[in-house]
Amino acid sequence: MTAGGDHTLRTLTADDVDAYMALREHSFGFPSDEDTRPIFVERMPRTVGAFDAAGALVASAGQWRLETFVAGRQVPLLGIASIQTSPSVRRRGIASRLLAHGLELARDEGIGWGLLYPFDPRFYERSGWQSLPSGVRLRLPMSRWQRPTELAAEELGSDLRRELQPLHLRCAAQWSFTNARTIGPWDVWSDMRPPPGERSAAYRVPDGYAVLRLREEGLDGTVLEVLDASWCSAAGRRNVLGVLAAYRGQAERIELEVPRDDGLAWAWADRWQARANETCMARVVDLPAALAALPAARELPPLTLHVVDDAAPWNAGTFRLLPAPGGCACERTVATPDATLDARALPLLLGGAARPRSVVRAGLAEGDERALATLFALSGGVTSYRPGSDRF
Ligand SMILES: CC(C)(COP(=O)(O)OP(=O)(O)OC[C@H]1O[C@@H](n2cnc3c(N)ncnc32)[C@H](O)[C@@H]1OP(=O)(O)O)[C@@H](O)C(=O)NCCC(=O)NCCS
């Protein structure tokens, strides 16, 4: 148990589920009934609650353990979800305290990175979280899609985890902050299984896959909705786009999400961007742990950084970074820093999400451009992308 201001923080147990569901129904309007109860009982060991002096649950935050890729390496990840405070005690810092507590627990487990989906990014920016550019949702007339190519696509059965997980890992490693889909509160694969009667299919092609369904949409006709698609090479991408082209003639429109730096986004995002995407935010939980998992692909010079991180003071201060092929070492120093960074600059640069100049322009870093370029080089040239199918 931890004291959080006037409140006590502790991990919830099955005995707290009724109080949790009542609070949740008020915050999120999620149905709390006998069907959803077992789901929430399962979530209790990963939910931290704040209790008032009378022992009543007044706030909570889900603190999940997941795995992601950063710069090509598979690393553990903290996922914060469903943070809520009873309206009667809001604006007393309880949610912020729960966020900080989640970071401390994850840091003690050696976790370097955290991720969440904000209701409003400004609330989390105050605690050092940073929104990342993610994918683009396109909705194109099928006539704009490429012509079908001849290729051997393998149609898959319903056990997508068994069929696709190894290939997914190879694809997910191509971007930073993807979901490895190894552990976590939800099984993305089973969530994609269609309800009976729905027209759906999953295909594996060399170096890629696609999971899709067909939907009727009134005047728009048949829409080919790509629920999940990924590739790990140029050939894999060609193969996936080719298999989707087989639906020309059957579907009038195609809807899919692609990384912002994919050729389809370059060609079509300005004209054919569909509905908005969810914002995703990332944060360094523990700087030495995050850096240790970032190998330098080429020889990079040491650099001295000053990090400002009020919400996670263990990351704040001046550090000497020593990039190396096995990972970047980091030690505290009293030397003059080459550059000063807000903690929010770290996921942008190390996750390959924004270049140093953009980060400087955003007011999140200042100092020697070469030092910032070295930090950015630790991203290994890998850009960030977390598709909507991996939202938690
Ligand atoms: C969001 C929520 C968890 C905040 O809880 P809380 O215990 O009041 O949070 P804190 O006291 O730590 O922080 C409150 C601060 O955040 C600010 N804040 C609240 N909503 C905000 C928003 N949308 N954007 C920016 N700041 C916001 C408040 O103004 C307050 O700042 P102040 O103290 O400077 O006035 C609570 O309002 C809530 O439960 N909302 C409904 C559920 C919800 O939407 N949860 C988010 C799911 S991602």
The ligand as an SDF file (V2000), in Angstrom:
LIG
                    3D

 48 50  0  0  0  0  0  0  0  0999 V2000
   -9.6220   12.5870  -16.4770 C   0  0  0  0  0  0  0  0  0  0  0  0
   -9.7490   12.2640  -14.9990 C   0  0  0  0  0  0  0  0  0  0  0  0
   -9.2980   10.8040  -14.7820 C   0  0  0  0  0  0  0  0  0  0  0  0
   -8.8760   13.2200  -14.2030 C   0  0  0  0  0  0  0  0  0  0  0  0
   -8.9210   12.8300  -12.8430 O   0  0  0  0  0  0  0  0  0  0  0  0
   -8.4080   13.8030  -11.6580 P   0  0  0  0  0  0  0  0  0  0  0  0
   -8.1870   12.9550  -10.4550 O   0  0  0  0  0  0  0  0  0  0  0  0
   -9.3350   14.9550  -11.5380 O   0  0  0  0  0  0  0  0  0  0  0  0
   -7.0290   14.3030  -12.2780 O   0  0  0  0  0  0  0  0  0  0  0  0
   -5.9140   15.2050  -11.5560 P   0  0  0  0  0  0  0  0  0  0  0  0
   -6.4930   15.8500  -10.3470 O   0  0  0  0  0  0  0  0  0  0  0  0
   -4.6910   14.4250  -11.4180 O   0  0  0  0  0  0  0  0  0  0  0  0
   -5.6630   16.2770  -12.6690 O   0  0  0  0  0  0  0  0  0  0  0  0
   -6.6790   17.1780  -12.9140 C   0  0  0  0  0  0  0  0  0  0  0  0
   -6.1180   18.2170  -13.8230 C   0  0  0  0  0  0  0  0  0  0  0  0
   -6.2850   17.7610  -15.1530 O   0  0  0  0  0  0  0  0  0  0  0  0
   -6.9440   18.7630  -15.8700 C   0  0  0  0  0  0  0  0  0  0  0  0
   -7.7490   18.1480  -16.8880 N   0  0  0  0  0  0  0  0  0  0  0  0
   -8.8580   17.3940  -16.7630 C   0  0  0  0  0  0  0  0  0  0  0  0
   -9.3370   17.0940  -17.9860 N   0  0  0  0  0  0  0  0  0  0  0  0
   -8.4800   17.6610  -18.8700 C   0  0  0  0  0  0  0  0  0  0  0  0
   -8.4300   17.7280  -20.2760 C   0  0  0  0  0  0  0  0  0  0  0  0
   -9.3600   17.2040  -21.0310 N   0  0  0  0  0  0  0  0  0  0  0  0
   -7.3850   18.3710  -20.8340 N   0  0  0  0  0  0  0  0  0  0  0  0
   -6.4580   18.9580  -20.0960 C   0  0  0  0  0  0  0  0  0  0  0  0
   -6.4650   18.9600  -18.7550 N   0  0  0  0  0  0  0  0  0  0  0  0
   -7.4620   18.3210  -18.1710 C   0  0  0  0  0  0  0  0  0  0  0  0
   -7.7960   19.4780  -14.8520 C   0  0  0  0  0  0  0  0  0  0  0  0
   -8.1230   20.7600  -15.3070 O   0  0  0  0  0  0  0  0  0  0  0  0
   -6.8840   19.5140  -13.6720 C   0  0  0  0  0  0  0  0  0  0  0  0
   -5.9490   20.5500  -13.8180 O   0  0  0  0  0  0  0  0  0  0  0  0
   -5.7690   21.6690  -12.6780 P   0  0  0  0  0  0  0  0  0  0  0  0
   -5.5560   20.9080  -11.4090 O   0  0  0  0  0  0  0  0  0  0  0  0
   -4.5760   22.4370  -13.1360 O   0  0  0  0  0  0  0  0  0  0  0  0
   -7.0210   22.4390  -12.7060 O   0  0  0  0  0  0  0  0  0  0  0  0
  -11.2280   12.4260  -14.5400 C   0  0  0  0  0  0  0  0  0  0  0  0
  -11.6650   13.7010  -14.9520 O   0  0  0  0  0  0  0  0  0  0  0  0
  -12.1790   11.3640  -15.0660 C   0  0  0  0  0  0  0  0  0  0  0  0
  -12.3620   10.3230  -14.4380 O   0  0  0  0  0  0  0  0  0  0  0  0
  -12.8250   11.6030  -16.2190 N   0  0  0  0  0  0  0  0  0  0  0  0
  -13.8060   10.6660  -16.7910 C   0  0  0  0  0  0  0  0  0  0  0  0
  -13.1590    9.4000  -17.3040 C   0  0  0  0  0  0  0  0  0  0  0  0
  -12.1370    9.6400  -18.3940 C   0  0  0  0  0  0  0  0  0  0  0  0
  -12.4030   10.3240  -19.3630 O   0  0  0  0  0  0  0  0  0  0  0  0
  -10.9410    9.0380  -18.2440 N   0  0  0  0  0  0  0  0  0  0  0  0
   -9.8680    9.1280  -19.1740 C   0  0  0  0  0  0  0  0  0  0  0  0
   -9.7200    7.8690  -19.9230 C   0  0  0  0  0  0  0  0  0  0  0  0
   -8.2980    7.9180  -21.0170 S   0  0  0  0  0  0  0  0  0  0  0  0
  1  2  1  0
  2  3  1  0
  2  4  1  0
  2 36  1  0
  4  5  1  0
  5  6  1  0
  6  7  2  0
  6  8  1  0
  6  9  1  0
  9 10  1  0
 10 11  2  0
 10 12  1  0
 10 13  1  0
 13 14  1  0
 14 15  1  0
 15 16  1  0
 15 30  1  0
 16 17  1  0
 17 18  1  0
 17 28  1  0
 18 19  1  0
 18 27  1  0
 19 20  2  0
 20 21  1  0
 21 22  1  0
 21 27  2  0
 22 23  1  0
 22 24  2  0
 24 25  1  0
 25 26  2  0
 26 27  1  0
 28 29  1  0
 28 30  1  0
 30 31  1  0
 31 32  1  0
 32 33  2  0
 32 34  1  0
 32 35  1  0
 36 37  1  0
 36 38  1  0
 38 39  2  0
 38 40  1  0
 40 41  1  0
 41 42  1  0
 42 43  1  0
 43 44  2  0
 43 45  1  0
 45 46  1  0
 46 47  1  0
 47 48  1  0
M  END
$$$$
